[in-house]
Amino acid sequence: VQLVPGLSSMARMANNSELLQLRRMAQHHPQRFAIRSNYRPVDPGWQMWKYLTQWKSQVGHAVADALFAEDNDLVVDTCSMTDWAGTMQIEPNQVYDFGTSQVHHCAYFVQPQTYAFLRKVFAG
């Protein structure tokens, strides 16, 4: 995790300085929103050629599942996306959840649902 820029800042460790700073700020900024997903590529099943043509999604998924013990979106474990300060959780109506899908962390802003959620959130 330390070798990949940005991933160490998202690690759920007790002494993670970035997360500690976010949690300190959380009490001053009570309104939080989140977008999350549990990435799962399409299972090619018996279509063996798809293992060759879609190898990146399969390998990425396998590596992320090896790094994270829980559901994840290839970059962050899903439960961390709404947990700001242990007992301080983002309200469910302030979370857009893609659920278990083919949407991963790096593709949130390619999804029309993300923009619809943001319009709803910022419209008030």
C-alpha positions as CSV (number, residue, x, y, z in Angstrom):
1,V,0.0,0.0,0.0
2,Q,2.9,2.4,0.8
3,L,4.2,2.0,-2.8
4,V,1.1,3.3,-4.5
5,P,0.7,7.1,-4.2
6,G,-2.5,8.1,-2.6
7,L,-3.4,4.6,-1.2
8,S,-1.5,5.1,2.0
9,S,-3.5,8.2,2.8
10,M,-6.7,6.1,2.6
11,A,-5.4,3.2,4.8
12,R,-7.6,2.6,7.9
13,M,-4.8,2.8,10.5
14,A,-5.1,4.4,13.9
15,N,-2.2,6.8,13.1
16,N,-3.1,7.8,9.6
17,S,-2.5,11.6,9.6
18,E,-4.9,12.3,6.7
19,L,-7.8,10.5,8.2
20,L,-7.1,12.0,11.7
21,Q,-7.3,15.5,10.1
22,L,-10.5,14.6,8.3
23,R,-12.0,13.4,11.6
24,R,-10.9,16.5,13.5
25,M,-12.6,18.6,10.8
26,A,-15.8,16.5,10.8
27,Q,-17.1,18.2,13.9
28,H,-16.9,21.6,12.2
29,H,-18.5,20.5,8.9
30,P,-21.5,18.3,9.8
31,Q,-22.8,17.9,6.3
32,R,-21.1,15.1,4.4
33,F,-22.0,13.1,1.3
34,A,-20.5,10.0,-0.2
35,I,-20.6,7.9,-3.3
36,R,-19.6,4.3,-3.0
37,S,-19.6,0.9,-4.7
38,N,-18.5,-2.7,-4.2
39,Y,-16.7,-3.4,-7.4
40,R,-17.4,-6.8,-9.0
41,P,-16.4,-7.4,-12.7
42,V,-18.6,-9.6,-14.8
43,D,-17.9,-13.2,-14.3
44,P,-16.9,-14.6,-17.8
45,G,-17.9,-18.1,-16.7
46,W,-17.1,-20.6,-19.5
47,Q,-16.3,-17.8,-22.0
48,M,-12.5,-18.3,-21.7
49,W,-11.6,-15.6,-24.3
50,K,-13.1,-13.0,-22.0
51,Y,-10.4,-13.9,-19.4
52,L,-7.9,-12.7,-22.0
53,T,-9.8,-9.7,-23.2
54,Q,-11.0,-8.5,-19.8
55,W,-7.9,-9.5,-17.8
56,K,-7.4,-6.0,-16.3
57,S,-10.7,-6.0,-14.5
58,Q,-10.3,-9.6,-13.3
59,V,-6.7,-9.0,-12.0
60,G,-7.6,-5.6,-10.4
61,H,-10.5,-7.3,-8.6
62,A,-8.4,-10.2,-7.4
63,V,-5.6,-7.8,-6.1
64,A,-8.1,-5.5,-4.3
65,D,-9.8,-8.4,-2.7
66,A,-6.4,-9.7,-1.5
67,L,-5.6,-6.2,0.0
68,F,-9.0,-5.6,1.6
69,A,-10.8,-8.0,3.9
70,E,-14.1,-6.4,3.1
71,D,-16.1,-5.1,0.1
72,N,-14.2,-2.5,-1.8
73,D,-14.3,-0.4,-5.0
74,L,-10.7,-1.3,-6.1
75,V,-9.2,1.6,-4.1
76,V,-11.1,2.0,-0.8
77,D,-13.0,-0.5,1.4
78,T,-16.7,0.3,1.0
79,C,-17.5,0.6,4.7
80,S,-14.8,3.3,5.1
81,M,-16.5,5.6,2.6
82,T,-19.2,6.6,5.1
83,D,-17.2,6.3,8.3
84,W,-15.7,9.6,9.3
85,A,-15.0,9.3,13.0
86,G,-15.8,5.9,14.2
87,T,-19.2,6.5,15.6
88,M,-19.9,9.4,13.2
89,Q,-21.5,8.0,10.1
90,I,-22.8,9.8,6.9
91,E,-26.6,9.6,6.9
92,P,-27.9,7.0,4.4
93,N,-29.9,9.7,2.5
94,Q,-26.6,11.5,1.9
95,V,-25.0,8.4,0.2
96,Y,-25.3,7.2,-3.3
97,D,-24.5,3.5,-3.4
98,F,-23.9,1.7,-6.6
99,G,-24.1,-1.5,-4.6
100,T,-22.3,-4.5,-6.0
101,S,-21.6,-3.5,-9.6
102,Q,-19.0,-2.9,-12.3
103,V,-18.6,0.7,-11.1
104,H,-15.2,1.2,-9.5
105,H,-13.5,4.1,-7.7
106,C,-11.9,5.6,-10.8
107,A,-15.2,5.5,-12.8
108,Y,-17.6,7.3,-10.4
109,F,-17.5,10.5,-12.4
110,V,-18.2,8.7,-15.7
111,Q,-21.6,7.6,-14.3
112,P,-24.7,9.7,-15.0
113,Q,-26.1,8.6,-11.6
114,T,-23.2,10.4,-9.9
115,Y,-24.1,13.7,-11.5
116,A,-27.8,13.2,-10.7
117,F,-26.9,12.6,-7.1
118,L,-24.6,15.7,-6.9
119,R,-27.3,17.8,-8.5
120,K,-29.8,16.6,-5.9
121,V,-27.3,17.2,-3.1
122,F,-26.3,20.7,-4.1
123,A,-29.8,21.8,-5.1
124,G,-30.6,21.6,-1.4
